[in-house]
Amino acid sequence: MPRIIIVCPTTGADVPTGHRTQDFDLSAVVEPRSFRCPVCQRVHAWRGDDARIEAGLTPAAARLAALPQ
Ligand SMILES: [Zn+2]
């Protein structure tokens, strides 16, 4: 199942939110959700408008996404 990805506002990298597309309908995520970024270790908030389904991950982000959560 594809992961839900946002762009890290600190590093500009694509990062997985830890959620997958079966968890949410992105268009329905209107309240900000928070997660700890695996790239910069800060907590980021995201909404459906900010997120996208994984596709064309950068190689670095794909490696991170393959790590156990
Ligand atoms: Zn980050």
N, CA, C, O and the ligand as a Tripos MOL2 file, in Angstrom:
@<TRIPOS>MOLECULE
protein
  277   275    70     0     0
PROTEIN
NO_CHARGES

@<TRIPOS>ATOM
      1 N           0.8720   -1.1990    0.0000 N.3       1 MET1
      2 CA          0.0000    0.0000    0.0000 C.3       1 MET1
      3 C           0.8970    1.2340    0.0000 C.2       1 MET1
      4 O           1.8330    1.3040    0.7960 O.2       1 MET1
      5 N           0.6380    2.2010   -0.8650 N.am      2 PRO2
      6 CA          1.5300    3.3700   -0.9520 C.3       2 PRO2
      7 C           1.5520    4.1730    0.3390 C.2       2 PRO2
      8 O           0.5620    4.2490    1.0680 O.2       2 PRO2
      9 N           2.6900    4.7610    0.5950 N.am      3 ARG3
     10 CA          2.8340    5.6200    1.7650 C.3       3 ARG3
     11 C           2.3550    7.0370    1.4400 C.2       3 ARG3
     12 O           2.3060    7.4590    0.2850 O.2       3 ARG3
     13 N           2.0050    7.7460    2.5120 N.am      4 ILE4
     14 CA          1.6500    9.1610    2.3960 C.3       4 ILE4
     15 C           2.9210    9.9630    2.6950 C.2       4 ILE4
     16 O           3.5710    9.7800    3.7240 O.2       4 ILE4
     17 N           3.2460   10.8460    1.7670 N.am      5 ILE5
     18 CA          4.5270   11.5610    1.7690 C.3       5 ILE5
     19 C           4.2690   13.0650    1.9040 C.2       5 ILE5
     20 O           3.3090   13.5880    1.3390 O.2       5 ILE5
     21 N           5.1210   13.7450    2.6460 N.am      6 ILE6
     22 CA          5.1330   15.2080    2.5870 C.3       6 ILE6
     23 C           6.5620   15.6650    2.3170 C.2       6 ILE6
     24 O           7.5060   14.8790    2.3950 O.2       6 ILE6
     25 N           6.7010   16.9370    2.0020 N.am      7 VAL7
     26 CA          8.0230   17.5280    1.8550 C.3       7 VAL7
     27 C           8.4160   18.1170    3.2090 C.2       7 VAL7
     28 O           7.6890   18.9340    3.7730 O.2       7 VAL7
     29 N           9.5590   17.6980    3.7180 N.am      8 CYS8
     30 CA         10.0610   18.2110    4.9950 C.3       8 CYS8
     31 C          10.3340   19.7060    4.8510 C.2       8 CYS8
     32 O          11.1070   20.1060    3.9810 O.2       8 CYS8
     33 N           9.7090   20.5430    5.6960 N.am      9 PRO9
     34 CA          9.9220   21.9980    5.5630 C.3       9 PRO9
     35 C          11.3190   22.4340    5.9930 C.2       9 PRO9
     36 O          11.7410   23.5480    5.6810 O.2       9 PRO9
     37 N          12.0270   21.5880    6.6900 N.am     10 THR10
     38 CA         13.3770   21.9170    7.1460 C.3      10 THR10
     39 C          14.4200   21.5890    6.0880 C.2      10 THR10
     40 O          15.3070   22.3950    5.8110 O.2      10 THR10
     41 N          14.3100   20.4050    5.5010 N.am     11 THR11
     42 CA         15.3480   19.9300    4.5780 C.3      11 THR11
     43 C          14.8900   19.9230    3.1250 C.2      11 THR11
     44 O          15.7230   19.8520    2.2220 O.2      11 THR11
     45 N          13.5800   19.9960    2.8810 N.am     12 GLY12
     46 CA         13.0690   19.9130    1.5190 C.3      12 GLY12
     47 C          13.0060   18.4990    0.9670 C.2      12 GLY12
     48 O          12.6750   18.2990   -0.2020 O.2      12 GLY12
     49 N          13.3220   17.5180    1.8030 N.am     13 ALA13
     50 CA         13.3000   16.1240    1.3600 C.3      13 ALA13
     51 C          11.8780   15.5680    1.4250 C.2      13 ALA13
     52 O          11.0690   16.0050    2.2440 O.2      13 ALA13
     53 N          11.5870   14.6140    0.5670 N.am     14 ASP14
     54 CA         10.3380   13.8610    0.6800 C.3      14 ASP14
     55 C          10.4550   12.9200    1.8660 C.2      14 ASP14
     56 O          11.4200   12.1630    1.9750 O.2      14 ASP14
     57 N           9.4810   12.9690    2.7470 N.am     15 VAL15
     58 CA          9.5340   12.0840    3.9160 C.3      15 VAL15
     59 C           8.1930   11.3660    4.0900 C.2      15 VAL15
     60 O           7.1350   11.9470    3.8460 O.2      15 VAL15
     61 N           8.2440   10.1240    4.5060 N.am     16 PRO16
     62 CA          7.0110    9.3850    4.7680 C.3      16 PRO16
     63 C           6.4170    9.8160    6.1070 C.2      16 PRO16
     64 O           7.1460    9.9950    7.0830 O.2      16 PRO16
     65 N           5.0980    9.9810    6.1540 N.am     17 THR17
     66 CA          4.4440   10.4100    7.3860 C.3      17 THR17
     67 C           4.2580    9.2660    8.3670 C.2      17 THR17
     68 O           3.9170    9.4880    9.5290 O.2      17 THR17
     69 N           4.4820    8.0380    7.9000 N.am     18 GLY18
     70 CA          4.2030    6.8810    8.7390 C.3      18 GLY18
     71 C           2.8040    6.3310    8.5070 C.2      18 GLY18
     72 O           2.4340    5.2940    9.0590 O.2      18 GLY18
     73 N           2.0270    7.0360    7.6840 N.am     19 HIS19
     74 CA          0.6890    6.5670    7.3340 C.3      19 HIS19
     75 C           0.6820    6.0680    5.9030 C.2      19 HIS19
     76 O           1.5180    6.4560    5.0870 O.2      19 HIS19
     77 N          -0.2650    5.2130    5.6150 N.am     20 ARG20
     78 CA         -0.4320    4.6980    4.2670 C.3      20 ARG20
     79 C          -1.8120    5.0640    3.7520 C.2      20 ARG20
     80 O          -2.6870    5.5010    4.5000 O.2      20 ARG20
     81 N          -1.9770    4.8740    2.4680 N.am     21 THR21
     82 CA         -3.1910    5.3940    1.8470 C.3      21 THR21
     83 C          -4.4540    4.7100    2.3350 C.2      21 THR21
     84 O          -5.5500    5.2480    2.1720 O.2      21 THR21
     85 N          -4.3180    3.5250    2.9350 N.am     22 GLN22
     86 CA         -5.5560    2.9270    3.4470 C.3      22 GLN22
     87 C          -5.9950    3.5830    4.7480 C.2      22 GLN22
     88 O          -7.1280    3.3970    5.1920 O.2      22 GLN22
     89 N          -5.0870    4.3580    5.3640 N.am     23 ASP23
     90 CA         -5.4090    4.9870    6.6490 C.3      23 ASP23
     91 C          -6.3120    6.2060    6.4770 C.2      23 ASP23
     92 O          -7.1680    6.4750    7.3200 O.2      23 ASP23
     93 N          -6.1190    6.9330    5.3900 N.am     24 PHE24
     94 CA         -6.8230    8.2000    5.2070 C.3      24 PHE24
     95 C          -7.2250    8.3700    3.7590 C.2      24 PHE24
     96 O          -6.5740    7.8560    2.8490 O.2      24 PHE24
     97 N          -8.3020    9.0970    3.5630 N.am     25 ASP25
     98 CA         -8.5840    9.7180    2.2780 C.3      25 ASP25
     99 C          -7.9580   11.1090    2.3840 C.2      25 ASP25
    100 O          -8.4160   11.9330    3.1760 O.2      25 ASP25
    101 N          -6.9220   11.3770    1.6000 N.am     26 LEU26
    102 CA         -6.1720   12.6300    1.7760 C.3      26 LEU26
    103 C          -7.0620   13.8520    1.6740 C.2      26 LEU26
    104 O          -6.8530   14.8340    2.3870 O.2      26 LEU26
    105 N          -8.0410   13.8070    0.8050 N.am     27 SER27
    106 CA         -8.9110   14.9780    0.6400 C.3      27 SER27
    107 C          -9.7420   15.2280    1.8910 C.2      27 SER27
    108 O         -10.3110   16.3080    2.0550 O.2      27 SER27
    109 N          -9.8150   14.2270    2.7790 N.am     28 ALA28
    110 CA        -10.6000   14.3680    4.0040 C.3      28 ALA28
    111 C          -9.7490   14.7890    5.1940 C.2      28 ALA28
    112 O         -10.2820   15.0420    6.2750 O.2      28 ALA28
    113 N          -8.4230   14.8680    5.0080 N.am     29 VAL29
    114 CA         -7.5450   15.2560    6.1180 C.3      29 VAL29
    115 C          -7.4530   16.7750    6.1320 C.2      29 VAL29
    116 O          -6.5760   17.3620    5.4990 O.2      29 VAL29
    117 N          -8.3700   17.4020    6.8630 N.am     30 VAL30
    118 CA         -8.4120   18.8610    6.9060 C.3      30 VAL30
    119 C          -7.8600   19.3900    8.2260 C.2      30 VAL30
    120 O          -7.4630   20.5520    8.3040 O.2      30 VAL30
    121 N          -7.8290   18.5560    9.2610 N.am     31 GLU31
    122 CA         -7.2130   18.9430   10.5240 C.3      31 GLU31
    123 C          -5.7350   18.5520   10.4580 C.2      31 GLU31
    124 O          -5.4130   17.4450   10.0260 O.2      31 GLU31
    125 N          -4.8310   19.4480   10.8810 N.am     32 PRO32
    126 CA         -3.4080   19.0970   10.8240 C.3      32 PRO32
    127 C          -3.1030   17.8520   11.6570 C.2      32 PRO32
    128 O          -3.6340   17.6720   12.7530 O.2      32 PRO32
    129 N          -2.2520   17.0170   11.1210 N.am     33 ARG33
    130 CA         -1.7790   15.8280   11.8270 C.3      33 ARG33
    131 C          -0.2740   15.9770   12.0120 C.2      33 ARG33
    132 O           0.4050   16.5480   11.1590 O.2      33 ARG33
    133 N           0.2400   15.4740   13.1080 N.am     34 SER34
    134 CA          1.6560   15.6440   13.4270 C.3      34 SER34
    135 C           2.3790   14.3150   13.3740 C.2      34 SER34
    136 O           1.8070   13.2610   13.6540 O.2      34 SER34
    137 N           3.6220   14.3830   13.0180 N.am     35 PHE35
    138 CA          4.4840   13.2010   13.0830 C.3      35 PHE35
    139 C           5.9200   13.6650   13.2640 C.2      35 PHE35
    140 O           6.2520   14.8130   12.9690 O.2      35 PHE35
    141 N           6.7710   12.7650   13.7500 N.am     36 ARG36
    142 CA          8.1780   13.1060   13.8900 C.3      36 ARG36
    143 C           8.9010   12.7270   12.6090 C.2      36 ARG36
    144 O           8.8720   11.5800   12.1620 O.2      36 ARG36
    145 N           9.5440   13.7210   12.0410 N.am     37 CYS37
    146 CA         10.1860   13.5660   10.7420 C.3      37 CYS37
    147 C          11.3890   12.6410   10.8590 C.2      37 CYS37
    148 O          12.2440   12.8450   11.7210 O.2      37 CYS37
    149 N          11.4650   11.6200    9.9980 N.am     38 PRO38
    150 CA         12.6200   10.7120   10.0630 C.3      38 PRO38
    151 C          13.8980   11.3360    9.5060 C.2      38 PRO38
    152 O          14.9820   10.7880    9.7060 O.2      38 PRO38
    153 N          13.7950   12.4650    8.8140 N.am     39 VAL39
    154 CA         14.9800   13.1010    8.2360 C.3      39 VAL39
    155 C          15.5910   14.0880    9.2290 C.2      39 VAL39
    156 O          16.7810   14.0060    9.5320 O.2      39 VAL39
    157 N          14.7810   15.0240    9.7390 N.am     40 CYS40
    158 CA         15.3460   16.0770   10.5960 C.3      40 CYS40
    159 C          14.9860   15.9000   12.0690 C.2      40 CYS40
    160 O          15.4700   16.6460   12.9200 O.2      40 CYS40
    161 N          14.1330   14.9110   12.3730 N.am     41 GLN41
    162 CA         13.7600   14.5710   13.7570 C.3      41 GLN41
    163 C          12.8760   15.6270   14.4160 C.2      41 GLN41
    164 O          12.6150   15.5550   15.6170 O.2      41 GLN41
    165 N          12.4110   16.6110   13.6350 N.am     42 ARG42
    166 CA         11.4650   17.5780   14.1900 C.3      42 ARG42
    167 C          10.0510   17.0680   13.9720 C.2      42 ARG42
    168 O           9.8080   16.1880   13.1470 O.2      42 ARG42
    169 N           9.1160   17.6450   14.7380 N.am     43 VAL43
    170 CA          7.7130   17.2970   14.5530 C.3      43 VAL43
    171 C           7.1270   18.2430   13.5210 C.2      43 VAL43
    172 O           7.2350   19.4620   13.6560 O.2      43 VAL43
    173 N           6.5080   17.6840   12.4900 N.am     44 HIS44
    174 CA          5.8600   18.4720   11.4580 C.3      44 HIS44
    175 C           4.3660   18.1990   11.4800 C.2      44 HIS44
    176 O           3.9280   17.0940   11.7990 O.2      44 HIS44
    177 N           3.5920   19.2140   11.1400 N.am     45 ALA45
    178 CA          2.1600   19.0300   10.9560 C.3      45 ALA45
    179 C           1.8810   19.0040    9.4560 C.2      45 ALA45
    180 O           2.5360   19.7010    8.6810 O.2      45 ALA45
    181 N           0.9260   18.2130    9.0670 N.am     46 TRP46
    182 CA          0.5620   18.1430    7.6430 C.3      46 TRP46
    183 C          -0.9410   17.9700    7.5370 C.2      46 TRP46
    184 O          -1.6100   17.5100    8.4620 O.2      46 TRP46
    185 N          -1.4440   18.3560    6.3770 N.am     47 ARG47
    186 CA         -2.8510   18.1460    6.0330 C.3      47 ARG47
    187 C          -2.8860   17.5200    4.6490 C.2      47 ARG47
    188 O          -1.8690   17.4200    3.9630 O.2      47 ARG47
    189 N          -4.0650   17.1070    4.2620 N.am     48 GLY48
    190 CA         -4.2080   16.4550    2.9740 C.3      48 GLY48
    191 C          -3.6760   17.2970    1.8280 C.2      48 GLY48
    192 O          -3.1300   16.7680    0.8600 O.2      48 GLY48
    193 N          -3.8390   18.6140    1.9410 N.am     49 ASP49
    194 CA         -3.3650   19.5050    0.8750 C.3      49 ASP49
    195 C          -1.8460   19.4610    0.7290 C.2      49 ASP49
    196 O          -1.3110   19.7210   -0.3490 O.2      49 ASP49
    197 N          -1.1560   19.1320    1.8170 N.am     50 ASP50
    198 CA          0.3110   19.1340    1.8050 C.3      50 ASP50
    199 C           0.8800   17.7980    1.3390 C.2      50 ASP50
    200 O           2.0410   17.7040    0.9410 O.2      50 ASP50
    201 N           0.0570   16.7880    1.3950 N.am     51 ALA51
    202 CA          0.5540   15.4210    1.2420 C.3      51 ALA51
    203 C           0.3180   14.9010   -0.1700 C.2      51 ALA51
    204 O          -0.4910   15.4290   -0.9330 O.2      51 ALA51
    205 N           1.0530   13.8530   -0.4790 N.am     52 ARG52
    206 CA          0.7960   13.1530   -1.7260 C.3      52 ARG52
    207 C           1.1110   11.6830   -1.5040 C.2      52 ARG52
    208 O           1.7120   11.2890   -0.5040 O.2      52 ARG52
    209 N           0.6830   10.8940   -2.4710 N.am     53 ILE53
    210 CA          0.9280    9.4640   -2.4100 C.3      53 ILE53
    211 C           2.3210    9.1950   -2.9520 C.2      53 ILE53
    212 O           2.7480    9.8280   -3.9180 O.2      53 ILE53
    213 N           3.0210    8.2740   -2.3450 N.am     54 GLU54
    214 CA          4.3910    8.0200   -2.7900 C.3      54 GLU54
    215 C           4.4240    7.5590   -4.2420 C.2      54 GLU54
    216 O           3.6610    6.6980   -4.6810 O.2      54 GLU54
    217 N           5.3230    8.1630   -4.9380 N.am     55 ALA55
    218 CA          5.5740    7.8530   -6.3460 C.3      55 ALA55
    219 C           6.7050    8.7840   -6.6960 C.2      55 ALA55
    220 O           6.6340    9.9690   -6.3730 O.2      55 ALA55
    221 N           7.7070    8.3180   -7.3190 N.am     56 GLY56
    222 CA          8.8340    9.1710   -7.6060 C.3      56 GLY56
    223 C           9.5380    9.6420   -6.3520 C.2      56 GLY56
    224 O           9.9920   10.7840   -6.2830 O.2      56 GLY56
    225 N           9.6330    8.7640   -5.3530 N.am     57 LEU57
    226 CA         10.4320    9.0800   -4.1780 C.3      57 LEU57
    227 C          11.8790    9.3330   -4.5920 C.2      57 LEU57
    228 O          12.3950    8.6980   -5.5110 O.2      57 LEU57
    229 N          12.5140   10.2570   -3.9080 N.am     58 THR58
    230 CA         13.9570   10.3840   -4.1110 C.3      58 THR58
    231 C          14.6260    9.1210   -3.5790 C.2      58 THR58
    232 O          14.0790    8.4760   -2.6840 O.2      58 THR58
    233 N          15.7790    8.7530   -4.0970 N.am     59 PRO59
    234 CA         16.4440    7.5490   -3.5890 C.3      59 PRO59
    235 C          16.6910    7.6150   -2.0800 C.2      59 PRO59
    236 O          16.5530    6.6080   -1.3860 O.2      59 PRO59
    237 N          17.0490    8.7810   -1.5750 N.am     60 ALA60
    238 CA         17.3180    8.9020   -0.1350 C.3      60 ALA60
    239 C          16.0540    8.6550    0.6700 C.2      60 ALA60
    240 O          16.0780    7.9600    1.6860 O.2      60 ALA60
    241 N          14.9520    9.2270    0.2100 N.am     61 ALA61
    242 CA         13.6970    9.0500    0.9310 C.3      61 ALA61
    243 C          13.2070    7.6090    0.8250 C.2      61 ALA61
    244 O          12.6290    7.0770    1.7730 O.2      61 ALA61
    245 N          13.4360    6.9800   -0.3200 N.am     62 ALA62
    246 CA         13.0220    5.5910   -0.4830 C.3      62 ALA62
    247 C          13.7830    4.6960    0.4970 C.2      62 ALA62
    248 O          13.2270    3.7510    1.0580 O.2      62 ALA62
    249 N          15.0620    5.0110    0.6910 N.am     63 ARG63
    250 CA         15.8320    4.2180    1.6630 C.3      63 ARG63
    251 C          15.2860    4.4290    3.0660 C.2      63 ARG63
    252 O          15.1510    3.4750    3.8320 O.2      63 ARG63
    253 N          14.9730    5.6730    3.4030 N.am     64 LEU64
    254 CA         14.4150    5.9390    4.7320 C.3      64 LEU64
    255 C          13.0730    5.2510    4.9100 C.2      64 LEU64
    256 O          12.7780    4.7010    5.9710 O.2      64 LEU64
    257 N          12.2630    5.2880    3.8590 N.am     65 ALA65
    258 CA         10.9290    4.7180    3.9520 C.3      65 ALA65
    259 C          10.9830    3.2080    4.1250 C.2      65 ALA65
    260 O          10.0410    2.5970    4.6310 O.2      65 ALA65
    261 N          12.0880    2.6140    3.7040 N.am     66 ALA66
    262 CA         12.2210    1.1660    3.8300 C.3      66 ALA66
    263 C          12.6300    0.7530    5.2280 C.2      66 ALA66
    264 O          12.5750   -0.4290    5.5670 O.2      66 ALA66
    265 N          13.0430    1.7180    6.0490 N.am     67 LEU67
    266 CA         13.4450    1.3830    7.4060 C.3      67 LEU67
    267 C          12.2130    1.0620    8.2420 C.2      67 LEU67
    268 O          11.1300    1.5840    7.9760 O.2      67 LEU67
    269 N          12.3660    0.2170    9.2420 N.am     68 PRO68
    270 CA         11.2400   -0.0460   10.1420 C.3      68 PRO68
    271 C          10.8220    1.2300   10.8520 C.2      68 PRO68
    272 O          11.6720    2.0340   11.2340 O.2      68 PRO68
    273 N           9.5420    1.4210   11.0290 N.am     69 GLN69
    274 CA          9.0410    2.6170   11.7150 C.3      69 GLN69
    275 C           9.2120    2.4430   13.2170 C.2      69 GLN69
    276 O           8.8540    3.3350   13.9870 O.2      69 GLN69
    277 ZN         11.7010   17.2300    8.6420 Zn       70 ZN70
@<TRIPOS>BOND
     1     1     2 1
     2     2     3 1
     3     3     4 2
     4     3     5 am
     5     5     6 1
     6     6     7 1
     7     7     8 2
     8     7     9 am
     9     9    10 1
    10    10    11 1
    11    11    12 2
    12    11    13 am
    13    13    14 1
    14    14    15 1
    15    15    16 2
    16    15    17 am
    17    17    18 1
    18    18    19 1
    19    19    20 2
    20    19    21 am
    21    21    22 1
    22    22    23 1
    23    23    24 2
    24    23    25 am
    25    25    26 1
    26    26    27 1
    27    27    28 2
    28    27    29 am
    29    29    30 1
    30    30    31 1
    31    31    32 2
    32    31    33 am
    33    33    34 1
    34    34    35 1
    35    35    36 2
    36    35    37 am
    37    37    38 1
    38    38    39 1
    39    39    40 2
    40    39    41 am
    41    41    42 1
    42    42    43 1
    43    43    44 2
    44    43    45 am
    45    45    46 1
    46    46    47 1
    47    47    48 2
    48    47    49 am
    49    49    50 1
    50    50    51 1
    51    51    52 2
    52    51    53 am
    53    53    54 1
    54    54    55 1
    55    55    56 2
    56    55    57 am
    57    57    58 1
    58    58    59 1
    59    59    60 2
    60    59    61 am
    61    61    62 1
    62    62    63 1
    63    63    64 2
    64    63    65 am
    65    65    66 1
    66    66    67 1
    67    67    68 2
    68    67    69 am
    69    69    70 1
    70    70    71 1
    71    71    72 2
    72    71    73 am
    73    73    74 1
    74    74    75 1
    75    75    76 2
    76    75    77 am
    77    77    78 1
    78    78    79 1
    79    79    80 2
    80    79    81 am
    81    81    82 1
    82    82    83 1
    83    83    84 2
    84    83    85 am
    85    85    86 1
    86    86    87 1
    87    87    88 2
    88    87    89 am
    89    89    90 1
    90    90    91 1
    91    91    92 2
    92    91    93 am
    93    93    94 1
    94    94    95 1
    95    95    96 2
    96    95    97 am
    97    97    98 1
    98    98    99 1
    99    99   100 2
   100    99   101 am
   101   101   102 1
   102   102   103 1
   103   103   104 2
   104   103   105 am
   105   105   106 1
   106   106   107 1
   107   107   108 2
   108   107   109 am
   109   109   110 1
   110   110   111 1
   111   111   112 2
   112   111   113 am
   113   113   114 1
   114   114   115 1
   115   115   116 2
   116   115   117 am
   117   117   118 1
   118   118   119 1
   119   119   120 2
   120   119   121 am
   121   121   122 1
   122   122   123 1
   123   123   124 2
   124   123   125 am
   125   125   126 1
   126   126   127 1
   127   127   128 2
   128   127   129 am
   129   129   130 1
   130   130   131 1
   131   131   132 2
   132   131   133 am
   133   133   134 1
   134   134   135 1
   135   135   136 2
   136   135   137 am
   137   137   138 1
   138   138   139 1
   139   139   140 2
   140   139   141 am
   141   141   142 1
   142   142   143 1
   143   143   144 2
   144   143   145 am
   145   145   146 1
   146   146   147 1
   147   147   148 2
   148   147   149 am
   149   149   150 1
   150   150   151 1
   151   151   152 2
   152   151   153 am
   153   153   154 1
   154   154   155 1
   155   155   156 2
   156   155   157 am
   157   157   158 1
   158   158   159 1
   159   159   160 2
   160   159   161 am
   161   161   162 1
   162   162   163 1
   163   163   164 2
   164   163   165 am
   165   165   166 1
   166   166   167 1
   167   167   168 2
   168   167   169 am
   169   169   170 1
   170   170   171 1
   171   171   172 2
   172   171   173 am
   173   173   174 1
   174   174   175 1
   175   175   176 2
   176   175   177 am
   177   177   178 1
   178   178   179 1
   179   179   180 2
   180   179   181 am
   181   181   182 1
   182   182   183 1
   183   183   184 2
   184   183   185 am
   185   185   186 1
   186   186   187 1
   187   187   188 2
   188   187   189 am
   189   189   190 1
   190   190   191 1
   191   191   192 2
   192   191   193 am
   193   193   194 1
   194   194   195 1
   195   195   196 2
   196   195   197 am
   197   197   198 1
   198   198   199 1
   199   199   200 2
   200   199   201 am
   201   201   202 1
   202   202   203 1
   203   203   204 2
   204   203   205 am
   205   205   206 1
   206   206   207 1
   207   207   208 2
   208   207   209 am
   209   209   210 1
   210   210   211 1
   211   211   212 2
   212   211   213 am
   213   213   214 1
   214   214   215 1
   215   215   216 2
   216   215   217 am
   217   217   218 1
   218   218   219 1
   219   219   220 2
   220   219   221 am
   221   221   222 1
   222   222   223 1
   223   223   224 2
   224   223   225 am
   225   225   226 1
   226   226   227 1
   227   227   228 2
   228   227   229 am
   229   229   230 1
   230   230   231 1
   231   231   232 2
   232   231   233 am
   233   233   234 1
   234   234   235 1
   235   235   236 2
   236   235   237 am
   237   237   238 1
   238   238   239 1
   239   239   240 2
   240   239   241 am
   241   241   242 1
   242   242   243 1
   243   243   244 2
   244   243   245 am
   245   245   246 1
   246   246   247 1
   247   247   248 2
   248   247   249 am
   249   249   250 1
   250   250   251 1
   251   251   252 2
   252   251   253 am
   253   253   254 1
   254   254   255 1
   255   255   256 2
   256   255   257 am
   257   257   258 1
   258   258   259 1
   259   259   260 2
   260   259   261 am
   261   261   262 1
   262   262   263 1
   263   263   264 2
   264   263   265 am
   265   265   266 1
   266   266   267 1
   267   267   268 2
   268   267   269 am
   269   269   270 1
   270   270   271 1
   271   271   272 2
   272   271   273 am
   273   273   274 1
   274   274   275 1
   275   275   276 2
@<TRIPOS>SUBSTRUCTURE
     1 MET1         2 RESIDUE 1 A MET
     2 PRO2         6 RESIDUE 1 A PRO
     3 ARG3        10 RESIDUE 1 A ARG
     4 ILE4        14 RESIDUE 1 A ILE
     5 ILE5        18 RESIDUE 1 A ILE
     6 ILE6        22 RESIDUE 1 A ILE
     7 VAL7        26 RESIDUE 1 A VAL
     8 CYS8        30 RESIDUE 1 A CYS
     9 PRO9        34 RESIDUE 1 A PRO
    10 THR10       38 RESIDUE 1 A THR
    11 THR11       42 RESIDUE 1 A THR
    12 GLY12       46 RESIDUE 1 A GLY
    13 ALA13       50 RESIDUE 1 A ALA
    14 ASP14       54 RESIDUE 1 A ASP
    15 VAL15       58 RESIDUE 1 A VAL
    16 PRO16       62 RESIDUE 1 A PRO
    17 THR17       66 RESIDUE 1 A THR
    18 GLY18       70 RESIDUE 1 A GLY
    19 HIS19       74 RESIDUE 1 A HIS
    20 ARG20       78 RESIDUE 1 A ARG
    21 THR21       82 RESIDUE 1 A THR
    22 GLN22       86 RESIDUE 1 A GLN
    23 ASP23       90 RESIDUE 1 A ASP
    24 PHE24       94 RESIDUE 1 A PHE
    25 ASP25       98 RESIDUE 1 A ASP
    26 LEU26      102 RESIDUE 1 A LEU
    27 SER27      106 RESIDUE 1 A SER
    28 ALA28      110 RESIDUE 1 A ALA
    29 VAL29      114 RESIDUE 1 A VAL
    30 VAL30      118 RESIDUE 1 A VAL
    31 GLU31      122 RESIDUE 1 A GLU
    32 PRO32      126 RESIDUE 1 A PRO
    33 ARG33      130 RESIDUE 1 A ARG
    34 SER34      134 RESIDUE 1 A SER
    35 PHE35      138 RESIDUE 1 A PHE
    36 ARG36      142 RESIDUE 1 A ARG
    37 CYS37      146 RESIDUE 1 A CYS
    38 PRO38      150 RESIDUE 1 A PRO
    39 VAL39      154 RESIDUE 1 A VAL
    40 CYS40      158 RESIDUE 1 A CYS
    41 GLN41      162 RESIDUE 1 A GLN
    42 ARG42      166 RESIDUE 1 A ARG
    43 VAL43      170 RESIDUE 1 A VAL
    44 HIS44      174 RESIDUE 1 A HIS
    45 ALA45      178 RESIDUE 1 A ALA
    46 TRP46      182 RESIDUE 1 A TRP
    47 ARG47      186 RESIDUE 1 A ARG
    48 GLY48      190 RESIDUE 1 A GLY
    49 ASP49      194 RESIDUE 1 A ASP
    50 ASP50      198 RESIDUE 1 A ASP
    51 ALA51      202 RESIDUE 1 A ALA
    52 ARG52      206 RESIDUE 1 A ARG
    53 ILE53      210 RESIDUE 1 A ILE
    54 GLU54      214 RESIDUE 1 A GLU
    55 ALA55      218 RESIDUE 1 A ALA
    56 GLY56      222 RESIDUE 1 A GLY
    57 LEU57      226 RESIDUE 1 A LEU
    58 THR58      230 RESIDUE 1 A THR
    59 PRO59      234 RESIDUE 1 A PRO
    60 ALA60      238 RESIDUE 1 A ALA
    61 ALA61      242 RESIDUE 1 A ALA
    62 ALA62      246 RESIDUE 1 A ALA
    63 ARG63      250 RESIDUE 1 A ARG
    64 LEU64      254 RESIDUE 1 A LEU
    65 ALA65      258 RESIDUE 1 A ALA
    66 ALA66      262 RESIDUE 1 A ALA
    67 LEU67      266 RESIDUE 1 A LEU
    68 PRO68      270 RESIDUE 1 A PRO
    69 GLN69      274 RESIDUE 1 A GLN
    70 ZN70       277 GROUP 0 **** ****
